[in-house]
Amino acid sequence: MTFAELELDELLLDALNQHGFNRPTPIQQAAIPAMMAGKDILAGAATGTGKTAAFVLPALQHLIDNPSQSRLPRILMLAPTRELALQIRQVVRELSQNMSLRSLVITGGLAQDKQIEHLSQPFQILIATPGRLLNLLEQEMIELEQLEMVIIDEADRMLDMGQGPDVYALLDAIPGNFQAGLFSATLAGTGIHKFAEKTLDQPTVIQVDAANQQSSQVQQMIYFADDRAHKEQLLLRLLQDPSCKSAIVFCNKKERAISLTEWLQAQEVSAQVLHGDFIQAKRLEKIGKFKEGKIQALVATDVAARGLDMLNITHVVNYDLPLRGDIYIHRIGRTGRAQNVGLAISLVEGHELRTLERIQYHLQAKIPVSKIKGLEARLKPSKLQEKKKTHKKKAAKKAAKKKK
């Protein structure tokens, strides 16, 4: 299928062509026609499958098909984080480049007085985080009377972050009928379905990938490590490989991300750290340099990496394994986006084997194991498991003796 077969306007087809969007992804093939038909939709698709364009394109097509002189926003796109909101706006700008259209971002972390100034000018698309938008609405600084379409992106993450009540309050404040779309990385669990019941009207349900699936464009690999120093050498060799143009290296804690970045810089690797304590301007500066290729490795925590959506990331490295399978899928989804192929590598020490088992159980698949010549791990996984079992038996015997 081509984008032209989706009956999109020539203005949009030209923009898609200019930005290298060749063929619609499965979520785009399913969601765009449903939204263009005026239906509410509940859509689930794995990270990196093109969800943003799947709702931006029908929203833009709606504005083309239904011109209006209204100065108030007609489309609202809600996102859980400011980073994701800014990235949605970037997609809006790229795909609407041939249109006379203005979009506005309203999020926390940015100066509210400047945002209020922009609200006095006419615009068609509002992209916002729920908390800041609700705050402005309560101050009567913004009007939502003319909204015709509401998109809720990353709904599962909104629920995780406790933003559900704010979303309900916003929707209650919108008068009249509007079309709604709810997009989520997973449709599993009662939470997302209750969310959908309160926000959607007889929705068309679209499930492209199951909750435990990851993008097929991401090649996954495991390298076993004997200790922390061994992990560092493995990481260094991976980053020195010519194929590694840009990499996100994930750590579970801020302190480890900072120390690892300093170590990489000492090895003359172009690396910067990204964690949740940076102010927004500093975060955007680092992300901007990474996008431009001025930084090869971005060492990040999960909080800092929320909403990162770039097409040029060739590698994702789990320096620390995440504790949950869904976080693993979210991490590796930072690469292999928009029909590009990416590589996701996990560096695993003996104490992380149980975590690895949980991740593989979530994936319902084994992740292939690889080696780097000269940096092979001394202990094999099978021996580590035997060692663990022996340790458990000894611990159980000690506990039994104490009871006696």
ChimeraX attribute file (.defattr): number of C-alpha atoms within 10 A of each C-alpha:
attribute: neighborCount
match mode: 1-to-1
recipient: residues
	/A:1	11
	/A:2	13
	/A:3	20
	/A:4	13
	/A:5	10
	/A:6	16
	/A:7	13
	/A:8	18
	/A:9	15
	/A:10	11
	/A:11	16
	/A:12	23
	/A:13	19
	/A:14	15
	/A:15	18
	/A:16	21
	/A:17	13
	/A:18	13
	/A:19	10
	/A:20	9
	/A:21	17
	/A:22	15
	/A:23	16
	/A:24	23
	/A:25	20
	/A:26	17
	/A:27	23
	/A:28	23
	/A:29	17
	/A:30	18
	/A:31	29
	/A:32	23
	/A:33	17
	/A:34	19
	/A:35	23
	/A:36	19
	/A:37	11
	/A:38	14
	/A:39	18
	/A:40	24
	/A:41	23
	/A:42	27
	/A:43	26
	/A:44	25
	/A:45	24
	/A:46	24
	/A:47	25
	/A:48	27
	/A:49	26
	/A:50	18
	/A:51	23
	/A:52	21
	/A:53	22
	/A:54	23
	/A:55	24
	/A:56	22
	/A:57	24
	/A:58	23
	/A:59	24
	/A:60	24
	/A:61	19
	/A:62	19
	/A:63	17
	/A:64	17
	/A:65	10
	/A:66	8
	/A:67	8
	/A:68	10
	/A:69	7
	/A:70	11
	/A:71	13
	/A:72	20
	/A:73	24
	/A:74	22
	/A:75	26
	/A:76	22
	/A:77	24
	/A:78	27
	/A:79	25
	/A:80	26
	/A:81	21
	/A:82	22
	/A:83	22
	/A:84	22
	/A:85	23
	/A:86	22
	/A:87	18
	/A:88	24
	/A:89	22
	/A:90	13
	/A:91	15
	/A:92	23
	/A:93	17
	/A:94	15
	/A:95	23
	/A:96	22
	/A:97	16
	/A:98	14
	/A:99	14
	/A:100	8
	/A:101	16
	/A:102	15
	/A:103	18
	/A:104	21
	/A:105	22
	/A:106	26
	/A:107	24
	/A:108	17
	/A:109	12
	/A:110	15
	/A:111	10
	/A:112	13
	/A:113	8
	/A:114	10
	/A:115	16
	/A:116	14
	/A:117	10
	/A:118	13
	/A:119	19
	/A:120	12
	/A:121	11
	/A:122	16
	/A:123	18
	/A:124	22
	/A:125	25
	/A:126	24
	/A:127	27
	/A:128	27
	/A:129	25
	/A:130	26
	/A:131	19
	/A:132	17
	/A:133	23
	/A:134	19
	/A:135	15
	/A:136	16
	/A:137	15
	/A:138	12
	/A:139	9
	/A:140	9
	/A:141	14
	/A:142	17
	/A:143	14
	/A:144	18
	/A:145	13
	/A:146	18
	/A:147	21
	/A:148	19
	/A:149	21
	/A:150	24
	/A:151	22
	/A:152	24
	/A:153	24
	/A:154	23
	/A:155	29
	/A:156	23
	/A:157	19
	/A:158	23
	/A:159	16
	/A:160	11
	/A:161	11
	/A:162	11
	/A:163	16
	/A:164	17
	/A:165	14
	/A:166	18
	/A:167	23
	/A:168	14
	/A:169	12
	/A:170	17
	/A:171	16
	/A:172	10
	/A:173	15
	/A:174	16
	/A:175	11
	/A:176	9
	/A:177	10
	/A:178	18
	/A:179	18
	/A:180	24
	/A:181	25
	/A:182	25
	/A:183	24
	/A:184	23
	/A:185	28
	/A:186	24
	/A:187	23
	/A:188	14
	/A:189	10
	/A:190	9
	/A:191	15
	/A:192	19
	/A:193	13
	/A:194	10
	/A:195	18
	/A:196	21
	/A:197	13
	/A:198	10
	/A:199	21
	/A:200	18
	/A:201	16
	/A:202	12
	/A:203	19
	/A:204	15
	/A:205	16
	/A:206	17
	/A:207	19
	/A:208	20
	/A:209	20
	/A:210	14
	/A:211	20
	/A:212	19
	/A:213	19
	/A:214	21
	/A:215	21
	/A:216	15
	/A:217	18
	/A:218	22
	/A:219	17
	/A:220	19
	/A:221	17
	/A:222	19
	/A:223	20
	/A:224	26
	/A:225	23
	/A:226	18
	/A:227	13
	/A:228	13
	/A:229	10
	/A:230	17
	/A:231	22
	/A:232	17
	/A:233	13
	/A:234	22
	/A:235	20
	/A:236	15
	/A:237	12
	/A:238	17
	/A:239	22
	/A:240	12
	/A:241	9
	/A:242	7
	/A:243	11
	/A:244	17
	/A:245	16
	/A:246	23
	/A:247	25
	/A:248	29
	/A:249	27
	/A:250	26
	/A:251	22
	/A:252	17
	/A:253	14
	/A:254	20
	/A:255	12
	/A:256	17
	/A:257	24
	/A:258	18
	/A:259	13
	/A:260	20
	/A:261	23
	/A:262	16
	/A:263	15
	/A:264	19
	/A:265	14
	/A:266	11
	/A:267	11
	/A:268	9
	/A:269	17
	/A:270	18
	/A:271	25
	/A:272	23
	/A:273	22
	/A:274	25
	/A:275	20
	/A:276	15
	/A:277	11
	/A:278	12
	/A:279	11
	/A:280	14
	/A:281	11
	/A:282	12
	/A:283	17
	/A:284	14
	/A:285	11
	/A:286	17
	/A:287	21
	/A:288	13
	/A:289	14
	/A:290	23
	/A:291	17
	/A:292	11
	/A:293	15
	/A:294	14
	/A:295	19
	/A:296	21
	/A:297	27
	/A:298	24
	/A:299	28
	/A:300	25
	/A:301	24
	/A:302	20
	/A:303	14
	/A:304	19
	/A:305	21
	/A:306	19
	/A:307	21
	/A:308	15
	/A:309	21
	/A:310	16
	/A:311	17
	/A:312	21
	/A:313	25
	/A:314	21
	/A:315	27
	/A:316	27
	/A:317	26
	/A:318	23
	/A:319	25
	/A:320	20
	/A:321	22
	/A:322	21
	/A:323	15
	/A:324	13
	/A:325	20
	/A:326	18
	/A:327	14
	/A:328	21
	/A:329	23
	/A:330	19
	/A:331	23
	/A:332	27
	/A:333	25
	/A:334	28
	/A:335	30
	/A:336	27
	/A:337	22
	/A:338	19
	/A:339	18
	/A:340	14
	/A:341	18
	/A:342	24
	/A:343	22
	/A:344	24
	/A:345	23
	/A:346	26
	/A:347	22
	/A:348	23
	/A:349	23
	/A:350	19
	/A:351	13
	/A:352	15
	/A:353	17
	/A:354	12
	/A:355	16
	/A:356	23
	/A:357	15
	/A:358	14
	/A:359	24
	/A:360	16
	/A:361	13
	/A:362	17
	/A:363	18
	/A:364	11
	/A:365	12
	/A:366	14
	/A:367	17
	/A:368	11
	/A:369	12
	/A:370	13
	/A:371	14
	/A:372	12
	/A:373	6
	/A:374	7
	/A:375	16
	/A:376	16
	/A:377	17
	/A:378	9
	/A:379	13
	/A:380	13
	/A:381	15
	/A:382	9
	/A:383	11
	/A:384	15
	/A:385	15
	/A:386	11
	/A:387	13
	/A:388	15
	/A:389	12
	/A:390	12
	/A:391	12
	/A:392	12
	/A:393	12
	/A:394	12
	/A:395	12
	/A:396	12
	/A:397	12
	/A:398	11
	/A:399	11
	/A:400	10
	/A:401	9
	/A:402	8
	/A:403	7
	/A:404	5
